[in-house]
């Protein structure tokens, strides 16, 4: 044995004698030990023991030298055991791996790992499958970090052959932890602890890490505390406990966590995890300088990819806070390169920075990558909503997709407490402002109420600015102006807090105030504010453009052009200035200069899809088709160019309705009216509040000879847009009535147009044409009245005067000839002659028609007199008939009353009871006889006669009952009083004889009254209804 006990090591003599003994704690210089080991030809295991002794007393260089010399000696010595040499190689491998892990310098680190690899290769030459050798290879691959599968294979092989190998079990557990298989890793750490309860503290540290990852925070805390019991100053355990304390988020736990981090850093200032956590803690405390210091230290100390990634992220975050965007982006990208997309914080930071740079597409790209890993993150969805609203996408599919996603996210997020999230509500208002500004205004007002009800009762100036902007968009200019002014006054108080930000906010507010003043008509105030902006910020070109717009409205085109040109001189690629100047040239009918400006926009690489420029160019070509003096042979070429422009607009912006409207105009020009109608109909649905598509559609209906629909469309447009005072709409409407031959309505439209615009010669000419047409129609009809003829003469005179006025205007002024180019003087003279001809005819016919009218009037008078006489006779006859009817009714009432009186008397006759009985018996006998007779059938004829008699009796009885009921209904109260008087005076003794009398008299009187009724209702003689026939009446009827 090389050692006597744990405190001494011995070197045996080669040729016998006393062995050389050394105390482990006081080993001599390494050169002495090496020379003695060589002289005595010691075995390699003795070399290993001395190397291990040097390592334990922390003389690492001596340890390394002994191992290297031992390997060299063992290779020369033929008696040396190869397995012992392998043991030396493995020891050096382990040492180089540890040195490489501790080394900060990358070049030195790589040297250590390359030396470790050399020793591993030498060990493979000796015996590749030695357990200890495989263990060293496994740890080498584990610390490399990129070959976890190979490391797992090494450790797995060892544990399969030797289940009690604790280092292999721990190594395997570390591999599984790095592969995020925390449950399996925890089981292996526990297994190692069971096999060796006195395992080093790092085994329990591994258990704590696994429990923390699995969410067992309390158990993890216990594990880390146990580590500290074993190693009081264990930096990793202190850092882990600090993180747990921070997560509890109480003042006490935060203070304890901070103290633990400080203690951890004092104990081990090479622990990258501690530096990272310190940096994060200080950043949250807004101590950005110290945070940056520690994260840079962590960056130097970090060796594994995860820690490197976190360190770069923290450095990037510090630069992000300092607004050094490019450096922050660089560090965020480096962090992503180390951990790909597993670590999402750098991705979120990049998204925020690109959003700050207004590169929204890049920001969306990074946020969407995060969403794959964290699909339910509230802040991430909120950020995506903001990006989608600001960058809806270039193509239509992207726009639809993003719009639907925004709606989906709003539906998911705007629930429960989030309904009062100010940022979310403001973004929702921004999303719907294009479709419903009123609702957007309401939502921003709701956010202001939330701020008012909060404890601070402070409303941010930015929010008030947004609220005023929505008021402006809702045309509430006065209130918007008031709020902008209040915001400007508040800025003076807030300026000291963040001067740079307040300056930019002041710029926005001054510009918004100027726009509001402009809308209110305070042009001078608006100009002053715009000029104030230019004094403060000479490069604020929007102010120049607004000044140009104001000058343009005042028809000061030269001044407007100067403002636009000034912007272009300073910024050749300013799209707004180029567009405004191009539009100004279009208004001035300078198509060539306008075309140059819009083509300059399209030449810019990023503006090749600019819809406004292409629409303007297409409109310029479209205007060429309306020039009267154009070369019509080039019409086809112009149409093709215009089509090309509008089609390109629709290619890049498929829903651009203005391009669709212009294409409809081109189709109408080329006589493709049906296609034009379809085009305008679709445009009208999308531009429902624009009058152009309505009027175009009405025009196309007219060209298709569908005049009824054209008239309805014009009327709808006039009603919807209040165009009843627009001659350009009234004239085509009158023309549609003209084509429909509804000349009265056509005349009414033209009269309105002339009254609104008396200088409009087209309206006057059209009115004259309508007057002429109505007059001709009257003159050509065979039957017309004196009123029609007088109106015709008036119309013809008016038309003649209009023709003469127009003719004189055109003859005296050549400019008017150019302006009203479609009016022909020769045609006007011919129309005047036509009017003269018809005036002569009308005047010649007038006397004859006057006579006819007089004759008609006399005939009508006579007829009226006759009708009055007839009416009087009818009244007399009606009165006579009424008196006769009244008399008849009175007679009938009297007869009825008498009849009723007689019946009542008969019922009141007093008879002795015996007589009644005998009478009743006799009556019963008679009835029996009659019944017997009825039942007895003698012959068929007799039976039929008897049956007929019964029927006759029933009929007469029914008739009498009906007559009595009708007479009872017509009786009045006076007759009833007379009946009662007669009843009191009537004798009971004559009841039997009186019973028969009324039967006869009633029927007789009814027949008599019936005959009288017939006579009174006979038709009246009508011989004298029409009066005597005269020559006048015959003329009237013939006419």
ZIFENKA-V19707 format. One record per backbone hydrogen bond with DSSP energy under -1.0 kcal/mol. NH is the residue of the N-H (numbers start at 1). CO is the residue of the C=O. E is the energy in kcal/mol with one decimal. If there is no record, write none. Layout:
BEGIN
NH:CO:E / NH:CO:E
END
This chain:
BEGIN
9:22:-2.9 / 10:2:-3.1 / 11:20:-3.1 / 20:11:-2.5 / 22:9:-3.6 / 24:7:-3.0 / 33:29:-1.5 / 34:30:-2.5 / 35:31:-2.2 / 36:32:-2.1 / 37:33:-2.4 / 38:34:-2.0 / 39:35:-2.6 / 40:36:-2.3 / 41:38:-1.1 / 42:37:-2.2 / 46:43:-1.1 / 47:43:-1.4 / 48:44:-2.1 / 49:45:-1.7 / 50:46:-2.3 / 51:47:-2.4 / 52:48:-2.4 / 53:49:-1.9 / 54:50:-2.2 / 55:51:-1.9 / 56:52:-1.9 / 57:53:-1.5 / 58:55:-1.4 / 59:54:-3.0 / 63:59:-2.2 / 64:60:-2.5 / 65:61:-2.6 / 66:62:-2.7 / 67:63:-1.9 / 68:64:-2.4 / 69:65:-2.7 / 70:66:-2.5 / 71:67:-2.2 / 72:68:-2.1 / 73:69:-2.7 / 74:70:-2.7 / 75:71:-1.9 / 76:72:-1.2 / 77:73:-2.4 / 80:77:-1.1 / 85:81:-1.7 / 86:82:-2.5 / 87:83:-1.7 / 88:84:-1.6 / 89:85:-2.1 / 90:86:-2.6 / 91:87:-2.0 / 92:88:-2.3 / 93:89:-2.5 / 94:90:-2.5 / 95:91:-2.3 / 96:92:-2.7 / 97:93:-2.1 / 98:94:-2.1 / 99:95:-2.4 / 100:96:-2.5 / 101:97:-2.1 / 102:98:-1.8 / 103:99:-1.7 / 109:105:-2.3 / 110:106:-2.5 / 111:107:-1.7 / 112:108:-2.3 / 113:109:-2.2 / 114:110:-2.1 / 115:111:-2.3 / 116:112:-2.3 / 117:113:-2.0 / 118:114:-1.9 / 119:115:-2.2 / 120:116:-2.1 / 121:117:-2.3 / 122:118:-2.4 / 123:119:-2.3 / 124:120:-2.2 / 125:121:-1.4 / 126:122:-1.1 / 127:123:-2.5 / 134:130:-2.8 / 135:131:-2.0 / 136:132:-2.1 / 137:133:-2.2 / 138:134:-2.5 / 139:135:-2.3 / 140:136:-2.4 / 141:137:-2.6 / 142:138:-2.2 / 143:139:-2.7 / 144:140:-1.4 / 145:141:-1.1 / 151:147:-2.2 / 152:148:-2.8 / 153:149:-1.8 / 154:150:-1.8 / 155:151:-2.3 / 156:152:-2.6 / 157:153:-1.9 / 158:154:-1.8 / 159:155:-2.7 / 160:156:-2.0 / 161:157:-1.4 / 162:158:-3.1 / 165:162:-1.6 / 166:164:-1.2 / 169:165:-2.1 / 170:166:-2.7 / 171:167:-2.7 / 172:168:-2.7 / 173:169:-2.3 / 174:170:-2.3 / 175:171:-2.1 / 176:172:-2.2 / 177:173:-2.1 / 178:174:-2.2 / 179:175:-1.4 / 180:177:-1.6 / 181:176:-2.9 / 182:180:-1.0 / 185:181:-2.2 / 186:182:-2.6 / 187:183:-1.9 / 188:184:-1.9 / 189:185:-2.3 / 190:186:-2.3 / 191:187:-2.2 / 192:188:-2.5 / 193:189:-1.9 / 194:190:-2.2 / 195:191:-2.3 / 196:192:-2.5 / 199:196:-1.6 / 203:200:-1.5 / 205:201:-2.0 / 206:202:-2.1 / 207:203:-1.9 / 208:204:-2.4 / 209:205:-2.4 / 210:206:-2.3 / 211:207:-2.5 / 212:208:-2.3 / 213:209:-2.2 / 214:210:-2.0 / 216:211:-2.4 / 217:215:-1.6 / 220:216:-2.4 / 221:217:-2.5 / 222:218:-1.9 / 223:219:-2.2 / 224:220:-2.5 / 225:221:-2.2 / 226:222:-2.0 / 227:223:-1.7 / 228:224:-2.0 / 229:225:-1.4 / 230:226:-1.6 / 231:227:-3.4 / 234:231:-1.6 / 238:234:-2.1 / 239:235:-2.3 / 240:236:-2.3 / 241:237:-2.6 / 242:238:-2.1 / 243:239:-2.1 / 244:240:-2.0 / 245:241:-2.4 / 246:242:-2.3 / 247:243:-1.8 / 254:250:-2.6 / 255:251:-2.1 / 256:252:-2.4 / 257:253:-2.6 / 258:254:-2.5 / 259:255:-2.2 / 260:256:-2.4 / 261:257:-2.3 / 262:258:-2.2 / 263:259:-2.5 / 264:260:-2.9 / 265:261:-2.4 / 266:262:-2.1 / 267:263:-2.2 / 268:264:-2.1 / 271:268:-1.1 / 275:271:-1.8 / 276:272:-2.4 / 277:273:-2.4 / 278:274:-2.5 / 279:275:-2.3 / 280:276:-2.3 / 281:277:-2.5 / 282:278:-2.5 / 283:279:-2.0 / 284:280:-2.0 / 285:281:-1.2 / 286:283:-1.7 / 287:282:-2.9 / 288:286:-1.1 / 291:287:-1.9 / 292:288:-2.4 / 293:289:-1.9 / 294:290:-2.4 / 295:291:-2.2 / 296:292:-1.7 / 297:293:-1.7 / 298:294:-2.7 / 299:295:-1.6 / 300:296:-1.5 / 301:297:-2.2 / 302:298:-2.3 / 308:304:-2.3 / 309:305:-2.7 / 310:306:-2.4 / 311:307:-2.5 / 312:308:-2.5 / 313:309:-2.2 / 314:310:-2.4 / 315:311:-2.3 / 316:312:-2.7 / 317:313:-2.4 / 318:314:-1.8 / 319:315:-2.0 / 320:316:-2.4 / 321:317:-2.3 / 322:318:-1.5 / 323:320:-1.3 / 324:319:-2.6 / 325:323:-1.4 / 328:324:-2.1 / 329:325:-2.7 / 330:326:-1.9 / 331:327:-2.1 / 332:328:-2.5 / 333:329:-2.5 / 334:330:-1.9 / 335:331:-2.4 / 336:332:-2.0 / 337:333:-2.2 / 338:334:-1.6 / 339:335:-1.7 / 340:336:-2.1 / 342:339:-2.2 / 348:344:-2.2 / 349:345:-2.5 / 350:346:-2.6 / 351:347:-2.3 / 352:348:-2.3 / 353:349:-2.4 / 354:350:-2.7 / 355:351:-1.9 / 356:352:-2.0 / 357:353:-1.9 / 358:355:-1.0 / 359:354:-3.0 / 360:358:-1.2 / 363:359:-1.9 / 364:360:-2.8 / 365:361:-2.0 / 366:362:-2.0 / 367:363:-2.5 / 368:364:-2.6 / 369:365:-1.3 / 370:366:-1.8 / 371:367:-2.0 / 374:370:-2.6 / 377:374:-1.1 / 381:377:-1.9 / 382:378:-2.2 / 383:379:-2.3 / 384:380:-2.4 / 385:381:-2.4 / 386:382:-2.0 / 387:383:-2.1 / 388:384:-3.0 / 389:385:-2.1 / 390:386:-1.6 / 391:387:-2.1 / 399:395:-2.1 / 400:396:-2.4 / 401:397:-2.4 / 402:398:-2.9 / 403:399:-2.4 / 404:400:-2.2 / 405:401:-2.1 / 406:402:-2.5 / 407:403:-2.1 / 408:404:-2.3 / 409:405:-3.1 / 410:406:-2.5 / 411:407:-2.1 / 412:408:-2.0 / 413:409:-2.7 / 414:410:-2.7 / 415:413:-2.6 / 418:415:-1.9 / 419:416:-1.4 / 420:417:-1.9 / 421:418:-1.9 / 425:421:-2.3 / 426:422:-2.5 / 427:423:-2.2 / 428:424:-2.0 / 429:425:-2.3 / 430:426:-2.2 / 431:427:-2.0 / 432:428:-1.9 / 436:432:-3.2 / 440:436:-1.7 / 441:437:-2.5 / 442:438:-1.9 / 443:439:-2.3 / 444:440:-2.2 / 445:441:-2.1 / 446:442:-1.7 / 447:443:-1.8 / 448:444:-2.1 / 449:445:-1.9 / 450:446:-1.8 / 451:447:-2.1 / 452:448:-2.2 / 453:449:-2.0 / 464:460:-1.9 / 465:461:-2.4 / 466:462:-2.3 / 467:463:-2.5 / 468:464:-2.4 / 469:465:-2.1 / 470:466:-2.2 / 471:467:-1.9 / 472:468:-2.3 / 473:469:-2.3 / 474:470:-1.5 / 475:472:-1.7 / 476:471:-3.0 / 477:475:-1.2 / 480:476:-1.7 / 481:477:-2.6 / 482:478:-1.9 / 483:479:-2.2 / 484:480:-2.5 / 485:481:-2.0 / 486:482:-2.1 / 487:483:-2.5 / 488:484:-2.0 / 489:485:-1.7 / 490:486:-1.9 / 491:487:-1.8 / 494:490:-1.6 / 495:491:-1.2 / 497:494:-1.4 / 502:498:-2.6 / 503:499:-2.1 / 504:500:-1.6 / 505:501:-2.1 / 506:502:-2.6 / 507:503:-2.0 / 508:504:-1.8 / 509:505:-2.4 / 510:506:-2.7 / 511:507:-2.0 / 512:508:-2.5 / 513:509:-2.6 / 514:510:-2.3 / 515:511:-2.3 / 516:512:-2.1 / 517:513:-2.6 / 518:514:-2.3 / 519:515:-2.2 / 520:516:-2.2 / 522:517:-2.2 / 523:521:-1.9 / 526:522:-2.2 / 527:523:-2.6 / 528:524:-2.1 / 529:525:-2.2 / 530:526:-2.5 / 531:527:-2.4 / 532:528:-2.2 / 533:529:-2.3 / 534:530:-2.0 / 535:531:-1.9 / 536:532:-2.1 / 537:533:-3.6 / 540:537:-2.1 / 541:539:-1.7 / 543:540:-1.2 / 545:541:-2.3 / 546:542:-2.3 / 547:543:-2.2 / 548:544:-2.2 / 549:545:-2.2 / 550:546:-2.3 / 551:547:-2.2 / 552:548:-2.2 / 553:549:-2.3 / 554:550:-1.6 / 555:552:-1.5 / 556:551:-2.9 / 557:555:-1.3 / 560:556:-2.1 / 561:557:-2.5 / 562:558:-2.0 / 563:559:-2.1 / 564:560:-2.2 / 565:561:-2.6 / 566:562:-2.1 / 567:563:-1.5 / 568:564:-2.0 / 569:565:-2.4 / 570:566:-1.3 / 571:567:-2.4 / 574:571:-1.8 / 578:574:-2.1 / 579:575:-2.8 / 580:576:-2.5 / 581:577:-2.5 / 582:578:-2.4 / 583:579:-2.5 / 584:580:-2.1 / 585:581:-2.2 / 586:582:-1.8 / 587:583:-2.0 / 588:584:-1.7 / 589:586:-1.3 / 590:585:-3.1 / 591:589:-1.1 / 594:590:-2.0 / 595:591:-2.6 / 596:592:-1.7 / 597:593:-1.8 / 598:594:-2.1 / 599:595:-2.2 / 600:596:-1.9 / 601:597:-1.4 / 602:598:-1.7 / 603:599:-1.3 / 604:601:-1.1 / 607:604:-1.6 / 610:607:-1.8 / 614:610:-1.5 / 615:611:-2.7 / 616:612:-2.4 / 617:613:-2.3 / 618:614:-2.6 / 619:615:-2.5 / 620:616:-2.1 / 621:617:-2.0 / 622:618:-2.2 / 623:619:-2.5 / 624:620:-1.2 / 626:623:-1.4 / 627:624:-1.1 / 630:627:-1.0 / 634:631:-2.0 / 635:632:-1.3 / 638:634:-2.4 / 639:635:-2.7 / 640:636:-2.2 / 641:637:-2.1 / 642:638:-2.6 / 643:639:-2.7 / 644:640:-2.3 / 645:641:-2.1 / 646:642:-2.4 / 647:643:-2.7 / 648:644:-1.9 / 649:645:-1.8 / 650:646:-2.1 / 651:647:-1.8 / 652:648:-2.0 / 653:649:-2.8 / 656:653:-2.1 / 657:655:-1.1 / 660:656:-1.5 / 661:657:-2.4 / 662:658:-2.1 / 663:659:-2.3 / 664:660:-2.0 / 665:661:-1.7 / 666:662:-2.1 / 667:663:-2.4 / 668:664:-2.2 / 669:665:-2.1 / 670:666:-1.9 / 671:668:-1.4 / 672:667:-2.9 / 673:671:-1.4 / 676:672:-2.3 / 677:673:-2.6 / 678:674:-2.0 / 679:675:-2.3 / 680:676:-2.9 / 681:677:-2.4 / 682:678:-2.0 / 683:679:-2.3 / 684:680:-2.7 / 685:681:-1.4 / 686:682:-1.3 / 687:683:-2.9 / 690:687:-1.7 / 695:691:-2.3 / 696:692:-2.7 / 697:693:-2.4 / 698:694:-2.2 / 699:695:-2.3 / 700:696:-2.4 / 701:697:-2.2 / 702:698:-1.8 / 703:699:-2.1 / 704:700:-1.9 / 705:702:-1.6 / 706:701:-2.7 / 707:705:-1.2 / 710:706:-2.0 / 711:707:-2.7 / 712:708:-2.4 / 713:709:-2.5 / 714:710:-2.5 / 715:711:-2.6 / 716:712:-2.4 / 717:713:-2.4 / 718:714:-2.6 / 719:715:-2.5 / 720:716:-2.7 / 721:717:-2.7 / 722:718:-1.0 / 723:718:-1.3 / 726:723:-2.0 / 729:726:-1.4 / 730:726:-2.1 / 731:727:-2.6 / 733:729:-1.7 / 734:730:-2.6 / 735:731:-2.0 / 736:732:-2.0 / 737:733:-2.0 / 738:734:-2.3 / 739:735:-2.6 / 740:736:-1.7 / 741:738:-1.3 / 742:737:-3.0 / 746:742:-1.9 / 747:743:-2.7 / 748:744:-2.1 / 749:745:-2.2 / 750:746:-2.3 / 751:747:-2.5 / 752:748:-1.9 / 753:749:-2.3 / 754:750:-2.6 / 755:751:-2.5 / 756:752:-2.3 / 757:753:-2.6 / 760:757:-1.5 / 764:760:-1.7 / 765:761:-2.8 / 766:762:-2.7 / 767:763:-2.2 / 768:764:-2.4 / 769:765:-2.3 / 770:766:-2.3 / 771:767:-2.5 / 772:768:-2.4 / 773:769:-2.6 / 774:770:-2.7 / 775:771:-2.3 / 776:772:-2.7 / 777:773:-2.3 / 778:774:-2.0 / 779:775:-2.6 / 780:776:-2.2 / 789:785:-2.0 / 790:786:-2.6 / 791:787:-2.7 / 792:788:-2.4 / 793:789:-2.5 / 794:790:-2.3 / 795:791:-3.1 / 796:792:-2.9 / 797:793:-2.4 / 798:794:-2.6 / 799:795:-3.2 / 800:796:-2.6 / 801:797:-2.4 / 802:798:-2.4 / 803:799:-2.7 / 804:800:-2.4 / 805:801:-2.6 / 806:802:-2.8 / 807:803:-2.5 / 808:804:-2.6 / 809:805:-2.4 / 810:806:-2.5 / 811:807:-2.2 / 812:808:-2.0 / 813:809:-1.4 / 817:813:-1.1 / 818:814:-1.6 / 819:815:-2.5 / 820:816:-3.3 / 823:820:-1.7 / 828:824:-1.9 / 829:825:-2.2 / 830:826:-2.4 / 831:827:-2.3 / 832:828:-2.0 / 833:829:-2.2 / 834:830:-2.1 / 835:831:-2.1 / 836:832:-2.2 / 837:833:-2.6 / 838:834:-2.4 / 839:835:-2.1 / 840:836:-2.2 / 841:837:-2.0 / 842:838:-2.5 / 843:839:-2.6 / 844:840:-2.1 / 845:841:-1.8 / 846:842:-1.1 / 849:845:-2.0 / 850:846:-2.3 / 851:847:-2.1 / 852:848:-2.1 / 853:849:-2.4 / 854:850:-2.2 / 855:851:-2.7 / 856:852:-2.3 / 857:853:-2.1 / 858:854:-2.5 / 859:855:-2.5 / 860:856:-2.2 / 861:857:-2.0 / 862:858:-2.5 / 863:859:-2.4 / 864:860:-2.1 / 865:861:-2.1 / 866:862:-2.5 / 867:863:-2.4 / 868:864:-2.0 / 869:865:-2.2 / 870:866:-2.5 / 871:867:-2.1 / 872:868:-2.1 / 873:869:-2.5 / 874:870:-2.4 / 875:871:-2.0 / 876:872:-2.2 / 877:873:-2.6 / 878:874:-2.4 / 879:875:-2.3 / 880:876:-2.4 / 881:877:-2.7 / 882:878:-2.2 / 883:879:-2.0 / 884:880:-2.2 / 885:881:-2.5 / 886:882:-1.8 / 887:883:-2.2 / 888:884:-2.4 / 889:885:-2.2 / 890:886:-2.0 / 891:887:-2.3 / 892:888:-2.3 / 893:889:-2.0 / 894:890:-2.2 / 895:891:-2.5 / 896:892:-2.3 / 897:893:-2.5 / 898:894:-2.4 / 899:895:-2.4 / 900:896:-2.6 / 901:897:-2.3 / 902:898:-2.3 / 903:899:-1.9 / 904:900:-2.0 / 905:901:-1.8 / 906:902:-2.0 / 907:903:-1.5 / 909:906:-1.2 / 916:912:-2.9 / 917:913:-2.5 / 918:914:-3.4 / 919:915:-4.3 / 920:916:-3.0 / 921:917:-2.6 / 922:918:-3.1 / 923:919:-2.9 / 924:920:-2.5 / 925:921:-2.7 / 926:922:-3.1 / 927:923:-2.8 / 928:924:-2.6 / 929:925:-2.8 / 930:926:-3.3 / 931:927:-3.3 / 932:928:-3.1 / 933:929:-3.2 / 934:930:-3.0 / 935:931:-2.7 / 936:932:-1.5 / 943:939:-2.0 / 944:940:-1.9 / 945:941:-2.4 / 946:942:-2.5 / 947:943:-1.8 / 948:944:-2.0 / 949:945:-2.3 / 950:946:-1.8 / 951:947:-1.7 / 952:948:-2.3 / 953:949:-2.3 / 954:950:-2.2 / 955:951:-2.1 / 956:952:-2.4 / 957:953:-2.2 / 958:954:-2.3 / 959:955:-2.5 / 960:956:-2.3 / 961:957:-2.1 / 962:958:-2.3 / 963:959:-2.5 / 964:960:-2.5 / 965:961:-2.3 / 966:962:-2.3 / 967:963:-2.3 / 968:964:-2.3 / 969:965:-1.4 / 970:966:-1.1 / 976:972:-1.3 / 977:973:-1.5 / 978:974:-1.8 / 979:975:-2.1 / 980:976:-1.8 / 981:977:-1.7 / 982:978:-2.4 / 983:979:-2.5 / 984:980:-1.6 / 985:981:-1.1 / 991:988:-1.3 / 994:990:-2.2 / 998:994:-1.1 / 1000:996:-1.1 / 1001:997:-2.2 / 1002:998:-2.6 / 1003:999:-1.3 / 1004:1000:-2.0 / 1005:1001:-2.7 / 1006:1002:-2.5 / 1007:1003:-2.3 / 1008:1004:-2.1 / 1009:1005:-3.0 / 1010:1006:-2.1 / 1011:1007:-1.9 / 1012:1008:-2.0 / 1013:1009:-2.4 / 1014:1010:-1.9 / 1015:1011:-1.9 / 1016:1012:-2.5 / 1017:1013:-1.7 / 1018:1015:-1.2 / 1025:1022:-1.1 / 1034:1030:-2.0 / 1035:1031:-2.0 / 1036:1032:-2.4 / 1037:1033:-2.5 / 1038:1034:-2.1 / 1039:1035:-2.5
END
